[in-house]
Amino acid sequence: MPLGDPAQRIRGWTETHSWAWTFLEGKPTGMSFKMDGSKLLKSGSLTYEAGRKKYVLRTEPVASESSGATSKRSKPVIYEGTIDGKGKLLTLDRTDVSADRPAERLTLRPNGNLVRYTMFVERRASKTGAYVRSTEIGLTKEGETFAAGSTAIERPKCVVTGGAATQTVSFQGRDFPICCSGCRDEFLESPDKYVKKAASAGSSTAAERKPSPPARKGRSDDDAFSNDVGEPKTMP
């Protein structure tokens, strides 16, 4: 929804954001994304540079209408920034802003149950001015209702990352739960590894079918770096 024109806020438009993990030698090193219907970005990647303690979003912007259909591919746009102390709000500032154009910032915040996230586009006219939100984009995870506070039914976990699975990949007549196309490609690269992992997880589940202590409150178990995947040195 555009925030600058109240008359347009009711109309808005529809976007679909598709995120996928990227891997190096079996370890997640970042994420790639595509945005269908977006008026700002087409695709790109999100990585973390540990040395600078910065998240880097490299993007392909949507070409402006004035550029024409025969124009060359748009120059990549890069945003850099940090995540807050709670690990919830990611703030990214555009790096190629010149003195003759407004500064631009993207902020992304997931809700407490990781079912939705909100993305704001913010701009300011000068280096000393305040940022003003120009666009609000609210997204709900595929398969969840807009009103969902949390998932009532326990869903299968991705065999690669341990996150909530949204699709499956077939191998030797069996279907294995995965969360994205990146995990699909990683599975097919080393299927034996993940078949063994799935078998081990199944055995553990069967062995633990006994009364368990109350679940602790806090972050959802939708953990992108669970089990043997591990947290890479390039990501916090």
C-alpha positions as CSV (number, residue, x, y, z in Angstrom):
1,M,0.0,0.0,0.0
2,P,1.3,3.5,-0.9
3,L,1.2,5.7,2.2
4,G,1.7,9.0,0.6
5,D,-1.7,9.2,-1.1
6,P,-4.6,8.3,1.3
7,A,-6.9,7.7,-1.7
8,Q,-4.6,4.9,-3.0
9,R,-4.2,3.1,0.4
10,I,-7.5,1.2,-0.1
11,R,-6.5,-0.1,-3.5
12,G,-2.8,-1.0,-3.2
13,W,-1.5,-4.0,-5.2
14,T,-0.5,-7.6,-4.7
15,E,3.0,-8.9,-4.3
16,T,4.5,-12.4,-3.9
17,H,7.9,-12.7,-2.2
18,S,9.8,-16.0,-2.6
19,W,12.8,-16.6,-0.4
20,A,15.2,-19.5,-0.7
21,W,18.3,-20.5,1.3
22,T,21.7,-20.5,-0.6
23,F,24.3,-23.1,0.4
24,L,28.1,-23.6,0.2
25,E,29.4,-27.1,1.0
26,G,26.2,-27.9,2.8
27,K,26.0,-24.8,5.0
28,P,23.5,-22.0,4.5
29,T,25.4,-18.8,3.6
30,G,22.5,-16.4,2.8
31,M,19.2,-16.2,1.0
32,S,18.0,-15.4,-2.5
33,F,14.6,-13.9,-3.3
34,K,12.2,-13.0,-6.1
35,M,9.4,-10.4,-5.8
36,D,6.5,-10.8,-8.3
37,G,4.3,-7.8,-8.6
38,S,6.7,-5.5,-6.7
39,K,7.0,-1.9,-7.7
40,L,10.5,-1.6,-6.3
41,L,12.6,-4.8,-6.6
42,K,12.7,-7.9,-8.9
43,S,15.1,-10.2,-7.3
44,G,18.4,-10.3,-5.3
45,S,20.3,-11.9,-2.4
46,L,20.7,-11.3,1.3
47,T,24.1,-12.2,2.9
48,Y,25.9,-11.3,6.1
49,E,29.5,-10.0,6.1
50,A,30.9,-11.0,9.5
51,G,34.0,-8.8,9.3
52,R,31.9,-5.7,8.9
53,K,28.9,-7.0,10.9
54,K,26.6,-5.9,8.1
55,Y,23.7,-7.5,6.3
56,V,24.0,-6.8,2.5
57,L,21.0,-6.9,0.2
58,R,22.0,-6.9,-3.5
59,T,19.0,-6.3,-5.7
60,E,17.8,-6.0,-9.2
61,P,15.4,-3.0,-9.2
62,V,12.2,-2.8,-11.2
63,A,12.9,-0.7,-14.3
64,S,11.1,2.6,-14.4
65,E,8.4,3.2,-17.0
66,S,10.5,6.0,-18.5
67,S,13.4,3.7,-19.2
68,G,11.6,1.9,-22.1
69,A,11.2,-1.8,-22.8
70,T,14.5,-1.9,-24.9
71,S,16.7,-0.4,-22.1
72,K,19.6,-2.4,-20.8
73,R,19.4,-4.4,-17.5
74,S,19.1,-2.1,-14.5
75,K,22.2,-1.5,-12.5
76,P,22.2,-3.5,-9.2
77,V,21.1,-1.6,-6.1
78,I,22.7,-2.4,-2.8
79,Y,21.3,-1.9,0.7
80,E,23.3,-2.4,3.8
81,G,22.4,-2.5,7.5
82,T,22.0,-4.3,10.8
83,I,19.4,-6.2,12.8
84,D,18.3,-5.0,16.2
85,G,19.3,-6.6,19.5
86,K,16.2,-8.8,19.6
87,G,16.9,-10.2,16.1
88,K,13.6,-8.9,14.8
89,L,14.0,-5.6,12.9
90,L,16.3,-5.6,9.9
91,T,17.1,-2.0,8.7
92,L,18.9,-1.6,5.4
93,D,20.0,1.7,3.8
94,R,20.6,2.2,0.1
95,T,24.3,2.7,-0.5
96,D,24.4,4.5,-3.9
97,V,22.4,7.6,-2.9
98,S,23.8,10.8,-4.4
99,A,23.3,14.3,-3.1
100,D,20.6,15.0,-5.7
101,R,18.2,12.3,-4.8
102,P,16.3,11.2,-1.6
103,A,17.9,8.7,0.7
104,E,16.1,5.3,0.8
105,R,15.7,2.7,3.5
106,L,14.1,-0.7,3.8
107,T,12.9,-2.2,7.1
108,L,11.7,-5.8,7.5
109,R,10.1,-7.1,10.7
110,P,8.5,-10.6,11.2
111,N,5.7,-11.1,13.6
112,G,6.2,-13.0,16.8
113,N,5.2,-16.4,15.3
114,L,7.1,-16.0,12.1
115,V,3.9,-16.4,10.1
116,R,4.0,-12.9,8.6
117,Y,6.4,-10.0,8.0
118,T,6.1,-6.4,7.2
119,M,8.4,-4.5,4.9
120,F,8.5,-0.7,4.8
121,V,10.0,1.6,2.2
122,E,11.2,4.8,3.7
123,R,12.7,7.9,2.2
124,R,14.1,11.3,3.3
125,A,14.8,14.4,1.3
126,S,18.1,15.3,3.0
127,K,20.8,13.8,5.1
128,T,19.5,15.6,8.2
129,G,15.8,15.1,7.6
130,A,13.6,12.4,9.1
131,Y,12.7,9.3,7.2
132,V,9.1,9.1,6.0
133,R,7.4,5.8,5.1
134,S,6.2,5.8,1.5
135,T,5.1,2.2,1.1
136,E,4.0,-0.6,3.4
137,I,4.0,-4.2,2.3
138,G,2.5,-6.9,4.5
139,L,3.0,-10.6,3.7
140,T,1.6,-13.8,5.1
141,K,3.4,-17.1,4.7
142,E,1.9,-19.4,2.1
143,G,-0.6,-21.8,3.6
144,E,-1.4,-19.6,6.6
145,T,-4.5,-17.5,7.0
146,F,-4.1,-13.7,7.5
147,A,-5.7,-13.9,10.9
148,A,-3.4,-16.8,12.1
149,G,-1.6,-16.0,15.3
150,S,0.3,-19.3,15.2
151,T,0.1,-22.6,13.5
152,A,-2.3,-24.8,15.5
153,I,-1.2,-28.1,13.8
154,E,2.4,-29.3,14.1
155,R,3.8,-29.2,10.5
156,P,6.6,-31.3,9.0
157,K,10.1,-29.8,9.4
158,C,12.4,-29.2,6.4
159,V,14.8,-32.1,6.3
160,V,17.6,-29.7,5.3
161,T,17.3,-26.7,7.7
162,G,14.7,-27.8,10.2
163,G,12.4,-24.9,9.4
164,A,8.6,-25.3,8.8
165,A,8.2,-27.2,5.5
166,T,6.0,-25.8,2.8
167,Q,6.7,-28.4,0.0
168,T,8.3,-31.8,-0.7
169,V,11.0,-33.3,-2.8
170,S,10.8,-36.9,-4.2
171,F,13.7,-39.3,-4.0
172,Q,13.6,-43.1,-4.6
173,G,9.8,-43.2,-4.3
174,R,9.7,-41.2,-1.1
175,D,8.7,-37.6,-0.4
176,F,10.8,-35.5,2.0
177,P,9.6,-32.2,3.5
178,I,11.6,-29.0,2.5
179,C,11.0,-25.3,3.0
180,C,12.2,-23.7,-0.2
181,S,13.8,-24.2,-3.7
182,G,17.2,-23.7,-2.2
183,C,16.7,-26.6,0.2
184,R,15.4,-28.7,-2.7
185,D,18.6,-28.1,-4.7
186,E,20.8,-28.8,-1.6
187,F,18.9,-32.1,-1.0
188,L,19.3,-33.2,-4.5
189,E,23.0,-32.4,-4.3
190,S,23.5,-34.7,-1.3
191,P,20.4,-36.9,-1.0
192,D,22.0,-39.7,1.0
193,K,23.0,-37.2,3.7
194,Y,19.4,-36.0,4.2
195,V,17.8,-39.4,3.8
196,K,19.9,-40.5,6.8
197,K,19.0,-37.4,8.6
198,A,15.3,-38.0,8.1
199,A,15.7,-41.6,9.3
200,S,17.6,-40.4,12.4
201,A,14.9,-37.8,13.2
202,G,12.2,-40.4,12.8
203,S,13.9,-42.7,15.2
204,S,14.4,-39.9,17.8
205,T,10.7,-39.0,17.5
206,A,9.6,-42.5,18.2
207,A,12.0,-42.9,21.2
208,E,10.8,-39.7,22.7
209,R,7.1,-40.5,22.8
210,K,6.7,-40.0,26.5
211,P,5.5,-37.2,28.8
212,S,7.6,-34.1,28.3
213,P,8.2,-31.0,30.4
214,P,6.1,-27.9,29.6
215,A,7.3,-26.1,26.5
216,R,9.2,-23.0,27.3
217,K,7.9,-19.7,26.2
218,G,9.8,-17.6,23.6
219,R,10.8,-18.0,20.0
220,S,9.1,-20.4,17.7
221,D,10.9,-23.7,16.9
222,D,11.0,-22.7,13.3
223,D,14.8,-22.7,13.4
224,A,16.6,-22.3,10.1
225,F,19.9,-23.7,11.5
226,S,18.7,-26.7,13.6
227,N,20.3,-30.2,13.9
228,D,23.4,-30.9,11.8
229,V,23.2,-28.0,9.5
230,G,24.9,-25.7,12.0
231,E,25.3,-22.0,12.0
232,P,27.8,-20.9,9.3
233,K,30.7,-18.5,10.2
234,T,29.4,-16.0,7.6
235,M,26.0,-15.6,9.3
236,P,25.3,-14.4,12.8
